Amino acid sequence: MPPFAHLRRRCVYFFHRWLLWGGRVRPARMYRNGRPVVPDLENTEKLYFRCLRSSIDTSGRIKHASIRFPDQSVNREKFSSPTDVLLPDKSKSSKDWILWGVAFVIVSDVPSELISDGGIYYSFTAEHDPLDDNYGHTELRAYKSGKRESKKKKINKTVQKEYRVKLAFRTKVAVQPLV
């Protein structure tokens, strides 16, 4: 890790916060401000999410066990910068959030469907799900036989692992984590 990397990243954040964002915790472009859901995602659009150093394997890809499933939160490239996912959300507090890294996957690389050994059809999609303080918020959602399934226990374990492995293989790290 480069010397003073932690300090440099914190300084960059506070520079942005005070000089570019007028003292706000996040840039104005991140707030929803009544904007509608934009359901159509471009196949080439990047989807950003946080990662820790322990989540990255020796090849520089995200470990499949680190992929949240179902309902992985990501931010759309169309409405976000990669580092927007590092900004703290209201529900979670961590003093080290600025030191996390950022990974991404391209929309077209999200597995679209899998069939379990028992013949149950699962589909997966990225759905824009804006929050008041994060307009770019999107979720990678799972559907079982056409019905949204947000309970991990109700999704076949082999399907869960296959989805995670395929998604992890296609991820890249955009910002190296410092923790």
KEBAKOL-118558 format. One line per 10 residues: number of its first residue (from 0); their letters; for each residue x, y, z of C-alpha. Coordinates in Angstrom, 1 decimal, padded with zeros to 4 digits, always signed. Layout:
// residues N
NUM) a) X,Y,Z  ... $
END
This chain:
// residues 179
0) mppfahlrrr) +000.0,+000.0,+000.0  +001.4,+003.4,-000.9  +002.6,+005.6,+002.0  -000.1,+007.8,+003.4  -002.8,+006.2,+001.2  -005.4,+006.3,+004.0  -004.7,+010.0,+004.7  -004.7,+010.9,+001.0  -008.1,+009.3,+000.4  -009.6,+011.0,+003.4 $
10) cvyffhrwll) -008.2,+014.4,+002.3  -009.7,+013.9,-001.2  -013.1,+013.2,+000.3  -013.1,+016.3,+002.6  -011.8,+018.4,-000.3  -014.8,+017.3,-002.4  -017.2,+017.6,+000.5  -016.3,+021.2,+001.5  -015.2,+022.8,-001.7  -017.2,+021.0,-004.4 $
20) wggrvrparm) -020.3,+019.8,-002.6  -020.8,+022.9,-000.4  -020.4,+021.0,+002.9  -022.9,+018.3,+002.0  -022.1,+014.6,+002.8  -022.7,+013.7,-000.9  -022.8,+015.6,-004.2  -026.2,+017.1,-005.2  -026.4,+014.8,-008.3  -026.9,+011.8,-005.9 $
30) yrngrpvvpd) -030.1,+013.1,-004.5  -033.3,+011.8,-006.1  -035.2,+015.1,-005.9  -038.4,+013.6,-007.4  -036.7,+012.1,-010.4  -038.5,+009.0,-011.7  -037.3,+005.4,-011.9  -035.4,+004.7,-015.2  -036.1,+001.0,-015.8  -034.0,+000.6,-018.9 $
40) lenteklyfr) -030.3,-000.1,-018.3  -027.8,-000.1,-021.2  -026.1,-003.4,-021.7  -022.7,-001.6,-021.6  -023.5,+000.3,-018.3  -021.3,-000.4,-015.3  -022.8,-001.4,-012.0  -020.6,-000.3,-009.0  -020.4,-001.8,-005.5  -018.2,-001.7,-002.4 $
50) clrssidtsg) -015.5,-004.3,-001.7  -012.9,-005.0,+000.9  -009.3,-006.2,+000.3  -010.3,-009.6,+001.8  -013.0,-009.8,-000.9  -010.4,-009.8,-003.8  -008.7,-013.0,-004.9  -005.1,-013.3,-006.2  -006.2,-012.7,-009.8  -007.7,-009.3,-008.8 $
60) rikhasirfp) -011.4,-010.4,-009.0  -014.0,-010.5,-006.4  -014.4,-013.8,-004.5  -017.7,-015.4,-005.2  -018.5,-015.8,-001.5  -018.4,-011.9,-001.2  -021.2,-011.4,-003.7  -024.4,-010.6,-001.8  -027.3,-012.7,-002.9  -030.1,-012.0,-003.5 $
70) dqsvnrekfs) -030.6,-008.2,-003.8  -027.1,-007.0,-004.2  -027.0,-003.2,-004.0  -025.1,-001.5,-006.8  -025.0,+002.0,-008.3  -025.6,+002.7,-012.0  -022.9,+004.3,-014.0  -025.5,+006.5,-015.7  -026.2,+008.3,-012.4  -023.1,+007.7,-010.4 $
80) sptdvllpdk) -019.3,+008.0,-010.1  -017.5,+004.8,-009.0  -016.7,+006.3,-005.6  -020.3,+007.3,-004.9  -020.8,+003.7,-003.4  -018.2,+004.6,-000.8  -020.3,+007.4,+000.7  -022.1,+006.3,+003.9  -025.8,+005.5,+003.8  -028.0,+006.6,+006.6 $
90) sksskdwilw) -028.6,+003.1,+008.0  -024.9,+002.1,+008.4  -022.1,+003.7,+010.1  -018.5,+002.8,+009.7  -015.4,+004.9,+010.3  -013.5,+003.2,+007.5  -016.1,+003.5,+004.7  -013.8,+005.8,+002.7  -011.1,+003.1,+002.7  -013.2,+000.4,+001.0 $
100) gvafvivsdv) -012.7,-000.3,-002.6  -015.0,-000.2,-005.6  -015.7,-003.1,-008.0  -018.0,-003.2,-011.0  -019.7,-005.5,-013.4  -021.2,-004.7,-016.8  -025.0,-005.1,-017.1  -024.6,-007.6,-019.9  -022.3,-009.7,-017.7  -025.0,-010.3,-015.0 $
110) pselisdggi) -026.2,-013.9,-015.4  -029.7,-013.6,-016.9  -031.1,-017.1,-016.1  -030.2,-020.4,-014.5  -032.2,-023.7,-014.2  -031.9,-025.8,-011.0  -031.3,-029.5,-011.2  -035.0,-029.9,-010.3  -036.0,-027.9,-013.4  -036.9,-024.6,-011.6 $
120) yysftaehdp) -036.3,-021.5,-013.7  -034.5,-018.6,-012.1  -033.9,-015.3,-013.8  -031.8,-012.3,-012.7  -032.0,-008.7,-013.5  -030.6,-005.3,-012.6  -033.5,-002.9,-011.5  -033.2,+000.8,-010.9  -034.3,+001.3,-007.3  -033.5,+004.9,-006.4 $
130) lddnyghtel) -033.2,+006.1,-002.8  -033.8,+009.6,-001.6  -030.1,+010.2,-001.1  -028.8,+007.9,-003.8  -030.6,+008.2,-007.2  -028.3,+005.7,-008.9  -029.1,+002.9,-006.4  -030.0,-000.3,-008.3  -030.5,-003.9,-007.1  -029.5,-007.2,-008.7 $
140) rayksgkres) -032.6,-009.2,-008.1  -033.6,-012.8,-008.4  -036.8,-014.3,-009.7  -038.0,-017.9,-009.1  -040.4,-019.1,-011.8  -041.2,-015.4,-012.6  -041.8,-014.3,-009.0  -039.3,-012.1,-007.2  -037.5,-013.9,-004.5  -035.6,-012.0,-001.8 $
150) kkkkinktvq) -035.2,-014.8,+000.7  -031.9,-016.6,+000.2  -033.3,-019.8,+001.8  -035.9,-020.2,-000.9  -033.3,-020.3,-003.7  -031.5,-023.5,-004.6  -028.0,-023.5,-003.1  -026.4,-024.7,-006.4  -028.1,-021.9,-008.3  -026.9,-019.4,-005.7 $
160) keyrvklafr) -023.3,-020.5,-006.0  -023.4,-020.7,-009.8  -024.8,-017.2,-010.0  -022.2,-015.8,-007.6  -019.3,-017.6,-009.4  -020.4,-016.3,-012.9  -020.9,-012.8,-011.6  -017.6,-012.7,-009.6  -015.7,-014.0,-012.7  -016.9,-010.9,-014.6 $
170) tkvavqplv) -016.2,-008.3,-012.0  -013.3,-005.9,-012.1  -011.9,-003.6,-009.4  -012.1,+000.1,-010.2  -010.7,+001.5,-006.9  -008.4,-000.6,-004.8  -009.5,-001.1,-001.2  -007.2,+000.1,+001.6  -008.8,-002.1,+004.2 $
END
